[in-house]
């Protein structure tokens, strides 16, 4: 059971969930157990699932139904956008 480092990037209103120091670059490095899934990261960072509208791993879209299965790997970047409100 090893560890891996991944980058979590949160955009727009979701950046409020990042530590102050991380907000400037919208990113935080996480150390996770090998095999941690996208859904587990969302849960552990206390991100409201309904706010996690667009989820990308290294630029590839992960549909909501795939987030439980998609395990992250060392060095990957998980980027999450909230729904963009039109106005």
Phi, psi and omega in degrees: 000096184265185176242158177217158176250131174230159177256131175252125177243128180239135186243161177053227186294339180291339180297343175299340181274356178272152172299152183310316184296333184273346188293329182301318181255007177060022187218151176219143176268130180248140170257120187234157172292143177305135178093358178299135183266166176304314182298322180293322178296314179303315181294313184291332178274005180058037178274131178294123185305323182290343177272346182270080190278308183245115183240122181236139170244116185048042175084000181256127183294132175249113180294154182308320182287348179264355187288333178288329185270332190283104176278141178276157179235159179314128173085356180284160177243124176259117181243134185228130175244145172280169173301137179271117181283126175281155181195000000 
